Amino acid sequence: MGGGWLQLLVYKNRGFFLFPNWSNSSEYVTTEESFDVVALQSKDDQDALKERCQELEKEGPLPKLTRELQFQCNAMGTPLPFLPFSNDTERIKCSTYVQDLSPIKNIDDKKAAVHWNRHFVDGINIWPKLPVHFRTYIRKWERGQRSKDLFKSCKSGRDKLAELNSIKPAAIDPSPSFDATAGSGSAAQSDVYDCWK
């Protein structure tokens, strides 16, 4: 927490800590440790991406990246950053890609990432992917597909329900008359119950 100088000043002048539960940054010793970025991509992912970027550079320069994305590229040693599925273009492309492959249980996420990085990346709308991006997105995609399949299979039931809902019940007088002189209200109650028979 900040305010270490304030803590020390109050202690020096008054003899107590102003905020006793605060830590002082001056209590920590500077060490040789540093924070760093660890590259997560495999050599195959890296090579596929480099090949694709060389193809893209023949067509024109790679897109200008934000400072954060450029830092990630520099730290990982790649021309473009590996990012999760984040836009509709990528999702649609992944959906058609997954549907074209064999049954979903047989998809190898490592091979899918290498193939994606080699053939589909454009650096504008479609970004490089790691195998973990495919694993997580395919799980999400499967859930969505199951929901769509369930919705299609329930069509006949939904049609019957819509038909039932479209049938209007017989008109009922919404304001039954009550006779205030009816005594205990048994006659008035029978009028109310008669309308439901």
Contacts in CASP RR format, 6 or more apart in sequence:
PFRMAT RR
TARGET T0000
AUTHOR 0000-0000-0000
METHOD contacts of the structure
MODEL  1
MGGGWLQLLVYKNRGFFLFPNWSNSSEYVTTEESFDVVALQSKDDQDALK
ERCQELEKEGPLPKLTRELQFQCNAMGTPLPFLPFSNDTERIKCSTYVQD
LSPIKNIDDKKAAVHWNRHFVDGINIWPKLPVHFRTYIRKWERGQRSKDL
FKSCKSGRDKLAELNSIKPAAIDPSPSFDATAGSGSAAQSDVYDCWK
1 22 0 8 1.000
1 23 0 8 1.000
1 25 0 8 1.000
2 22 0 8 1.000
2 24 0 8 1.000
2 25 0 8 1.000
3 22 0 8 1.000
3 24 0 8 1.000
3 25 0 8 1.000
4 22 0 8 1.000
4 24 0 8 1.000
4 25 0 8 1.000
4 26 0 8 1.000
5 26 0 8 1.000
6 18 0 8 1.000
7 17 0 8 1.000
7 18 0 8 1.000
7 19 0 8 1.000
7 22 0 8 1.000
7 24 0 8 1.000
8 24 0 8 1.000
8 26 0 8 1.000
10 16 0 8 1.000
10 17 0 8 1.000
10 18 0 8 1.000
11 17 0 8 1.000
11 18 0 8 1.000
36 75 0 8 1.000
37 72 0 8 1.000
37 75 0 8 1.000
37 76 0 8 1.000
39 75 0 8 1.000
39 76 0 8 1.000
39 77 0 8 1.000
39 78 0 8 1.000
40 76 0 8 1.000
40 82 0 8 1.000
40 130 0 8 1.000
40 132 0 8 1.000
41 49 0 8 1.000
41 76 0 8 1.000
41 78 0 8 1.000
41 82 0 8 1.000
41 130 0 8 1.000
42 110 0 8 1.000
42 131 0 8 1.000
44 110 0 8 1.000
44 114 0 8 1.000
45 82 0 8 1.000
45 113 0 8 1.000
45 114 0 8 1.000
45 117 0 8 1.000
45 128 0 8 1.000
45 130 0 8 1.000
45 131 0 8 1.000
46 77 0 8 1.000
46 78 0 8 1.000
48 114 0 8 1.000
48 115 0 8 1.000
48 117 0 8 1.000
48 118 0 8 1.000
49 78 0 8 1.000
49 79 0 8 1.000
49 80 0 8 1.000
49 117 0 8 1.000
49 118 0 8 1.000
49 121 0 8 1.000
49 128 0 8 1.000
50 78 0 8 1.000
50 79 0 8 1.000
51 118 0 8 1.000
52 117 0 8 1.000
52 118 0 8 1.000
52 119 0 8 1.000
52 121 0 8 1.000
53 62 0 8 1.000
53 79 0 8 1.000
53 80 0 8 1.000
53 121 0 8 1.000
56 62 0 8 1.000
56 121 0 8 1.000
56 122 0 8 1.000
56 123 0 8 1.000
62 79 0 8 1.000
62 80 0 8 1.000
62 123 0 8 1.000
63 123 0 8 1.000
63 124 0 8 1.000
65 73 0 8 1.000
65 80 0 8 1.000
65 81 0 8 1.000
69 81 0 8 1.000
72 81 0 8 1.000
72 82 0 8 1.000
73 79 0 8 1.000
73 80 0 8 1.000
73 81 0 8 1.000
76 82 0 8 1.000
78 128 0 8 1.000
80 121 0 8 1.000
80 123 0 8 1.000
80 127 0 8 1.000
80 128 0 8 1.000
81 127 0 8 1.000
81 128 0 8 1.000
82 127 0 8 1.000
82 128 0 8 1.000
82 129 0 8 1.000
82 130 0 8 1.000
82 133 0 8 1.000
83 127 0 8 1.000
83 128 0 8 1.000
83 129 0 8 1.000
83 133 0 8 1.000
84 129 0 8 1.000
84 133 0 8 1.000
84 136 0 8 1.000
84 137 0 8 1.000
85 91 0 8 1.000
85 94 0 8 1.000
85 129 0 8 1.000
85 133 0 8 1.000
85 137 0 8 1.000
86 127 0 8 1.000
87 125 0 8 1.000
89 125 0 8 1.000
89 126 0 8 1.000
90 125 0 8 1.000
90 126 0 8 1.000
90 127 0 8 1.000
91 137 0 8 1.000
93 120 0 8 1.000
93 126 0 8 1.000
94 116 0 8 1.000
94 137 0 8 1.000
94 141 0 8 1.000
95 141 0 8 1.000
97 112 0 8 1.000
97 116 0 8 1.000
97 120 0 8 1.000
98 104 0 8 1.000
98 107 0 8 1.000
98 138 0 8 1.000
98 141 0 8 1.000
101 107 0 8 1.000
101 112 0 8 1.000
104 138 0 8 1.000
104 142 0 8 1.000
107 134 0 8 1.000
107 138 0 8 1.000
109 131 0 8 1.000
109 132 0 8 1.000
109 134 0 8 1.000
109 135 0 8 1.000
109 138 0 8 1.000
110 131 0 8 1.000
112 131 0 8 1.000
112 134 0 8 1.000
113 129 0 8 1.000
113 130 0 8 1.000
113 131 0 8 1.000
113 133 0 8 1.000
113 134 0 8 1.000
116 128 0 8 1.000
116 129 0 8 1.000
116 134 0 8 1.000
117 128 0 8 1.000
117 129 0 8 1.000
120 126 0 8 1.000
121 127 0 8 1.000
121 128 0 8 1.000
172 195 0 8 1.000
173 195 0 8 1.000
176 191 0 8 1.000
176 192 0 8 1.000
176 195 0 8 1.000
177 191 0 8 1.000
178 185 0 8 1.000
178 188 0 8 1.000
178 191 0 8 1.000
179 185 0 8 1.000
179 187 0 8 1.000
179 188 0 8 1.000
182 188 0 8 1.000
END
